[in-house]
């Protein structure tokens, strides 16, 4: 018979199965990735906040994505880096810490979609109705959209985790590198039918709304660009929309890979890797992709480089 431990206050994280030969390589890779994420996203956020020329809806909305990436990476990667150096039996976490980590994990994944949805709306108004853009995308509207993106995600994820923490637990092993909702309700020996129904509905609604928004806005943007003879408009639309679409596709592909691999237990190691990459890849690439296509960011960086060159010459 299987031994059960009911409602244990301490859980064990399975984490990655690493050998002594690969331990430090993986440790270094994750550490460098985390430092890169922090430097790039904090740098972009500080730049947008301090530079008044970047106080535009597009950049203010992008700040939400950077904040989401910072939070999403910080609550997972540092602990994961530490756990890599520990034997599996010592990778312990309290139940309450696990619930908080699961909440932030699900919140990060949800806000990644909702923020990109409102950014798609911003691009749609800017390209399809440029004359009314200043009157529509006011500071008040940006605040409302931001609050909606985070508020909707907070409520939906709150219900998701609320259905999970009501369950009694009879297991203690989290078969994942970190805590998420699915890992938590799998600890229960009770019926998780309601959890599965809500979780599936939650995922379907989120992906349908997200993909539907992208298809609708980009279809209308494409129609406007094809019917317009304004080369400047078309060039701007291609530049900003391709950037936004690339970020979205990277996130969706990574997210769909995790959902698909959940159906194949024999590929659990690949699923674990995908779950970590979901936090590392978008967080690393988002500021680079948006930074490279932004003239304002490029100008600021070029000014910084010139000022650094001038300062040594003045000292001489």
C-alpha positions in Angstrom: 0.0 0.0 0.0 1.1 3.6 -0.7 2.0 5.6 2.4 0.1 8.9 2.7 1.0 12.0 4.7 -2.0 14.1 5.2 -1.7 17.9 5.0 2.0 18.0 5.6 3.3 21.6 6.2 6.4 20.8 4.2 6.6 19.7 0.6 9.5 18.4 -1.5 10.3 19.8 -5.0 11.5 17.1 -7.5 13.4 19.7 -9.6 15.8 18.8 -12.3 17.6 15.5 -12.4 21.2 16.7 -12.8 24.5 14.9 -12.6 27.7 16.2 -11.0 29.2 16.7 -14.4 26.4 19.0 -15.6 25.4 20.6 -12.3 27.7 23.6 -12.5 27.1 24.2 -16.2 23.3 24.3 -15.6 23.8 26.5 -12.5 25.9 29.0 -14.5 23.5 29.1 -17.4 20.5 29.8 -15.2 22.4 32.4 -13.2 23.6 34.3 -16.3 20.1 34.2 -17.7 18.6 35.6 -14.5 21.2 38.4 -14.3 20.5 39.2 -18.0 16.7 39.3 -17.4 17.1 41.6 -14.4 19.6 44.0 -16.0 17.6 44.3 -19.3 14.1 44.6 -17.8 15.1 46.9 -14.9 17.1 49.0 -17.3 14.2 49.4 -19.8 11.7 50.1 -17.0 14.0 52.8 -15.4 14.7 54.3 -18.8 11.0 54.6 -19.6 10.1 56.1 -16.2 12.9 58.7 -16.2 12.9 59.7 -19.8 9.9 62.0 -20.5 10.1 61.4 -24.3 9.2 57.8 -23.6 6.0 58.6 -21.7 3.9 57.4 -24.5 1.1 54.7 -24.2 3.2 52.1 -26.1 6.2 52.3 -23.8 4.1 52.7 -20.6 2.2 49.5 -21.6 5.5 47.8 -22.3 6.6 48.6 -18.7 3.9 46.2 -17.6 5.5 43.4 -19.6 8.9 44.2 -18.0 7.4 44.2 -14.5 5.7 40.9 -15.2 8.9 39.4 -16.5 10.9 40.7 -13.4 8.3 39.2 -11.0 7.8 36.0 -13.0 11.6 35.3 -13.0 12.5 36.4 -9.5 10.0 34.2 -7.7 11.3 31.1 -9.5 14.8 31.3 -10.9 16.9 32.2 -7.7 15.3 29.3 -5.8 15.8 27.0 -8.8 19.5 27.9 -9.0 19.9 27.1 -5.3 18.0 23.8 -5.6 20.3 22.6 -8.4 23.2 22.5 -6.0 21.1 20.5 -3.4 20.3 16.8 -3.4 16.7 16.0 -4.1 15.9 15.1 -0.5 16.8 18.6 0.6 14.8 20.6 -2.0 12.1 21.5 0.6 9.4 24.2 0.6 6.6 25.0 3.0 3.1 24.6 1.8 2.3 28.3 2.2 5.4 29.3 0.3 4.3 26.8 -2.4 0.9 28.4 -2.6 2.4 31.9 -3.0 4.8 30.7 -5.7 1.9 28.9 -7.5 -0.2 32.1 -7.4 2.6 34.3 -8.8 3.4 31.6 -11.4 -0.2 31.6 -12.7 -0.4 35.4 -12.4 2.7 35.8 -14.5 1.4 33.5 -17.2 -2.0 35.2 -17.3 -0.7 38.8 -17.3 1.7 38.0 -20.1 -1.4 37.4 -22.3 -3.6 40.3 -21.0 -0.8 42.8 -21.3 0.0 41.8 -24.8 -3.7 42.0 -25.6 -3.9 45.6 -24.5 -0.7 46.4 -26.4 -2.3 44.9 -29.6 -5.3 47.3 -29.0 -2.9 50.2 -28.7 -1.2 49.3 -32.0 -4.6 48.9 -33.7 -5.8 52.4 -32.7 -2.4 53.9 -33.6 -2.4 52.5 -37.1 -6.1 52.2 -38.0 -7.3 55.4 -36.4 -4.2 57.6 -36.0 -6.1 60.9 -35.9 -8.2 59.9 -32.8 -5.2 58.1 -31.2 -4.3 61.0 -28.8 -7.9 61.4 -27.6 -8.4 57.6 -27.2 -5.1 56.5 -25.6 -5.0 59.1 -22.9 -3.2 58.7 -19.6 -6.5 57.8 -18.0 -7.1 55.1 -20.6 -3.6 53.6 -20.2 -4.2 53.4 -16.4 -7.6 51.7 -17.0 -6.2 49.2 -19.4 -3.2 48.4 -17.1 -5.6 48.0 -14.1 -7.8 45.7 -16.2 -4.9 43.6 -17.4 -3.7 43.0 -13.8 -7.1 43.0 -12.2 -8.7 40.4 -14.4 -5.6 38.1 -14.1 -5.6 38.5 -10.3 -9.3 37.5 -9.9 -9.1 34.6 -12.3 -6.0 33.2 -10.7 -7.4 33.8 -7.2 -10.4 31.6 -8.0 -8.1 29.0 -9.6 -5.9 28.8 -6.4 -8.9 29.1 -4.1 -10.3 25.9 -5.6 -7.0 24.2 -5.0 -6.2 25.2 -1.4 -9.7 23.9 -0.3 -8.4 20.3 -1.0 -6.8 18.1 1.6 -3.4 16.8 0.7 -2.1 13.3 1.0 1.1 13.6 -0.9 4.2 15.7 -0.4 6.2 15.5 -3.7 5.9 18.3 -6.2 6.8 16.7 -9.6 8.0 20.0 -11.0 11.0 22.4 -10.6 8.6 24.9 -8.9 5.1 25.1 -7.6 2.2 25.7 -9.9 -1.6 25.1 -9.7 -1.5 21.7 -11.4 1.3 20.4 -9.2 -0.6 21.5 -6.0 -3.9 19.9 -6.7 -2.1 16.7 -7.8 -1.1 16.4 -4.1 -4.7 15.7 -3.2 -6.4 12.3 -3.0 -9.9 14.0 -3.3 -11.8 14.5 -6.5 -10.3 17.3 -8.5 -13.1 17.3 -11.1 -14.0 21.0 -10.4 -10.4 22.0 -10.6 -9.9 20.4 -13.9 -13.1 21.9 -15.3 -12.3 25.4 -14.1 -8.6 25.1 -15.1 -9.6 23.9 -18.6 -12.2 26.7 -19.0 -9.7 29.2 -17.7 -7.1 28.1 -20.2 -9.5 27.9 -23.2 -11.0 31.4 -22.4 -7.6 33.0 -21.9 -6.1 31.5 -25.1 -9.3 32.2 -27.1 -9.4 35.8 -26.0 -5.7 36.3 -26.6 -5.5 34.6 -30.0 -8.8 36.2 -31.0 -7.6 39.7 -30.1 -4.4 39.2 -32.1 -6.1 37.8 -35.2 -8.8 40.5 -35.2 -6.4 43.5 -34.6 -3.8 42.3 -37.0 -6.3 41.4 -39.7 -7.6 45.0 -39.6 -4.1 46.4 -39.5 -3.2 44.3 -42.5 -6.3 45.6 -44.4 -5.4 49.2 -43.6 -1.8 48.7 -44.7 -2.8 47.0 -48.0 -5.3 49.7 -48.9 -3.1 52.6 -47.8 -0.6 54.2 -50.1 1.2 55.8 -47.2 4.7 54.2 -47.2 5.6 55.9 -43.9 2.5 54.4 -42.2 3.2 51.0 -43.7 6.8 51.0 -42.6 5.9 52.0 -39.0 3.1 49.4 -38.9 5.4 46.7 -40.1 8.1 47.6 -37.6 6.0 47.9 -34.5 3.6 45.1 -35.3 6.2 42.5 -36.2 8.0 43.2 -32.9 4.8 42.8 -30.9 3.8 39.7 -32.9 7.2 38.1 -32.5 7.0 38.5 -28.7 3.5 37.1 -28.6 4.4 34.0 -30.8 7.4 33.2 -28.6 5.2 33.2 -25.5 2.4 31.2 -27.0 4.7 28.6 -28.5 6.4 28.1 -25.2 3.1 28.0 -23.3 1.5 25.5 -25.7 4.6 23.3 -25.5 4.1 23.0 -21.7 0.4 22.2 -22.0 1.1 19.6 -24.6 3.9 17.9 -22.7 1.6 17.7 -19.6 -0.3 15.0 -21.6 2.9 12.9 -22.0 4.3 11.9 -18.6 7.2 10.1 -20.3 8.5 13.5 -21.4 8.5 15.0 -18.0 12.1 16.2 -18.2 11.3 18.1 -21.4 8.2 19.6 -19.7 10.3 20.8 -16.8 12.7 22.4 -19.2 9.9 24.2 -21.1 8.4 25.5 -17.8 11.7 27.2 -17.0 12.3 28.5 -20.5 8.8 30.0 -20.3 10.2 32.3 -17.6 13.7 32.8 -19.1 13.3 33.2 -22.9 10.5 35.9 -23.1 12.0 37.8 -20.1 15.4 37.9 -21.9 14.1 38.6 -25.4 11.3 41.1 -24.8 13.5 44.1 -23.8 16.0 43.3 -26.6 13.3 43.0 -29.3 11.5 46.2 -28.2 14.7 48.0 -27.5 16.2 47.4 -30.9 13.1 48.5 -32.8 12.7 51.7 -30.7 14.3 54.8 -32.1 14.0 56.6 -28.7 15.7 53.8 -26.8 18.5 53.6 -29.4 19.0 57.4 -29.2 19.2 57.2 -25.4 21.8 54.4 -25.6 23.8 56.2 -28.2 23.8 59.3 -26.0 25.1 57.3 -23.1 27.9 55.8 -25.2 28.9 59.2 -26.4 28.9 60.7 -22.9 31.1 57.8 -21.7 33.6 58.6 -24.5 33.5 62.3 -23.7 34.1 61.9 -20.0 37.5 60.1 -20.3 38.7 62.7 -22.8 37.8 65.5 -20.4 39.7 63.8 -17.6 42.8 63.8 -19.8 
